[in-house]
């Protein structure tokens, strides 16, 4: 077992946890329109479920509206139904060859709900980061029992993995604080 390689892999997995959590934060709408709010909506198309981003161009001409332009015009109605069914808090409207999704102002109560959802997403990110730590430490302890690495190597390894874990969790916290501030801004 190469300790340095294992630490690199653990750091990479932890960074993926941070990146995934940050991407999940992007799905929460803060009153500003972003394509990420609808890109993962599943649409019943051609007899199967497809992600909206795989079947349409999604853009935001201004911060209050999302415009979805399907590549196949016959998909306008299924896209409208899918966005409505996704219960994202806005009402899609077919307008010519596009589906428009006006973004309503958020109430204080809805903002607080979104902050709680963001906190839950951050907790999931922290849990997955700790799971990476647990898995890599189990491998190291097993290697130490099999006398592949020394006890001193194990202690150093545990310390470095804990530092990587702390860094990843601090990064998630920074993103959460930023998202909470963004959500509560009127």
C-alpha positions in Angstrom: 0.0 0.0 0.0 1.4 3.3 -1.1 0.4 5.8 1.6 0.9 8.9 -0.5 -1.2 7.5 -3.3 -4.0 6.6 -0.9 -3.9 10.1 0.6 -4.1 11.6 -3.0 -7.1 9.3 -3.8 -8.8 10.2 -0.5 -8.4 14.0 -1.2 -9.7 13.5 -4.8 -12.8 11.7 -3.5 -13.4 14.3 -0.8 -13.1 17.1 -3.4 -15.8 15.3 -5.4 -18.0 15.3 -2.3 -17.4 19.1 -2.0 -18.1 19.6 -5.8 -21.2 17.6 -5.7 -22.6 19.5 -2.7 -21.8 22.8 -4.4 -23.6 21.6 -7.5 -26.6 20.6 -5.4 -26.6 24.1 -3.9 -26.9 25.4 -7.5 -30.3 23.7 -7.8 -31.8 25.8 -5.1 -33.2 28.9 -6.5 -32.5 32.2 -4.8 -34.9 34.3 -6.8 -32.4 34.6 -9.6 -32.9 32.4 -12.7 -30.2 29.9 -13.5 -30.2 27.0 -16.0 -29.2 24.6 -13.2 -32.7 25.0 -11.6 -34.3 22.9 -14.4 -31.5 21.1 -16.2 -32.0 17.8 -14.3 -35.8 17.7 -14.6 -36.8 14.4 -16.1 -39.0 14.6 -19.2 -41.1 11.7 -20.6 -39.8 11.8 -24.2 -39.8 9.2 -26.9 -40.9 6.4 -24.6 -38.2 7.0 -22.0 -37.1 9.6 -19.4 -34.6 12.1 -20.5 -32.9 15.0 -18.7 -34.1 18.4 -19.9 -30.5 19.5 -20.6 -30.2 16.6 -23.1 -33.1 17.7 -25.2 -33.3 21.5 -25.1 -31.3 24.7 -24.9 -31.7 26.4 -21.5 -30.9 30.0 -21.0 -31.7 33.0 -18.9 -32.2 36.2 -20.8 -32.6 38.0 -17.5 -32.5 37.1 -13.8 -36.3 36.6 -13.6 -37.0 34.1 -16.3 -35.7 30.7 -17.7 -36.3 30.0 -21.4 -36.3 26.4 -22.5 -36.0 25.9 -26.3 -36.4 22.2 -27.2 -34.6 20.9 -30.3 -37.8 19.0 -31.2 -40.8 21.4 -31.2 -43.2 18.4 -30.5 -41.6 18.2 -27.0 -43.0 21.6 -25.8 -46.0 20.2 -24.0 -44.1 17.2 -22.3 -41.4 19.7 -21.2 -44.0 22.1 -19.7 -45.7 19.1 -17.9 -42.4 17.8 -16.5 -41.3 21.3 -15.2 -44.8 21.7 -13.6 -44.6 18.2 -12.1 -41.1 18.8 -10.7 -42.7 21.2 -8.2 -39.9 23.8 -8.5 -42.1 26.7 -7.4 -42.7 28.3 -10.7 -45.3 28.1 -13.5 -44.0 27.2 -17.0 -45.8 28.7 -20.0 -45.5 27.6 -23.7 -44.8 30.7 -25.7 -44.4 30.0 -29.4 -41.4 27.7 -29.8 -40.1 28.0 -26.2 -41.2 27.2 -22.7 -40.8 30.2 -20.4 -40.5 29.8 -16.6 -40.9 33.1 -14.8 -39.2 33.0 -11.4 -41.5 34.4 -8.6 -40.2 36.5 -5.7 -39.4 34.3 -2.7 -41.3 34.9 0.5 -39.4 35.0 3.8 -40.9 31.7 4.8 -39.8 30.1 1.5 -36.3 31.5 1.9 -36.1 30.0 5.4 -37.2 26.6 4.0 -34.5 26.8 1.3 -31.9 27.5 4.0 -33.0 24.4 5.8 -32.8 22.4 2.5 -29.3 23.8 1.9 -28.2 22.8 5.4 -29.5 19.3 4.7 -27.5 19.2 1.5 -24.4 20.4 3.3 -24.9 17.6 6.0 -25.1 15.0 3.2 -21.8 16.4 1.8 -20.1 16.2 5.3 -21.4 12.6 5.8 -20.1 11.5 2.4 -16.7 13.2 3.2 -16.5 11.3 6.5 -17.4 8.1 4.8 -14.4 8.5 2.5 -12.3 9.1 5.6 -13.7 6.0 7.3 -13.1 3.8 4.2 -9.5 4.9 3.7 -8.7 4.6 7.4 -10.0 1.0 7.4 -7.7 0.1 4.5 -4.8 1.7 6.4 -5.6 -0.2 9.6 -5.9 -3.4 7.7 -2.5 -2.8 6.1 -0.9 -2.1 9.5 -2.4 -5.3 10.9 -0.8 -7.2 8.0 2.5 -5.4 8.8 2.5 -3.7 5.4 3.0 -0.3 7.1 4.3 0.6 10.5 2.3 2.0 13.4 4.1 5.3 12.9 3.1 5.4 9.2 -0.5 4.7 10.3 -0.5 7.6 12.8 0.9 9.9 10.1 -1.6 8.7 7.6 -4.5 9.2 10.0 -3.3 12.7 10.7 -3.1 13.6 7.0 -6.5 12.1 6.2 -8.0 14.0 9.1 -6.5 17.3 7.8 -7.9 16.5 4.3 -11.3 15.8 5.9 -11.3 19.0 7.9 -10.4 21.0 4.8 -13.2 19.5 2.7 -15.8 20.0 5.5 -14.6 23.6 5.9 -15.0 24.2 2.2 -18.6 22.8 2.4 -19.3 25.2 5.3 -17.9 28.1 3.3 -20.2 27.3 0.4 -23.2 26.8 2.7 -22.6 30.2 4.4 -22.4 31.8 1.0 -25.6 30.0 -0.2 -27.5 31.0 3.0 -26.5 34.6 2.6 -27.6 34.4 -1.1 -30.9 32.9 -0.1 -31.7 35.4 2.6 -30.8 38.4 0.5 -34.0 40.2 -0.6 
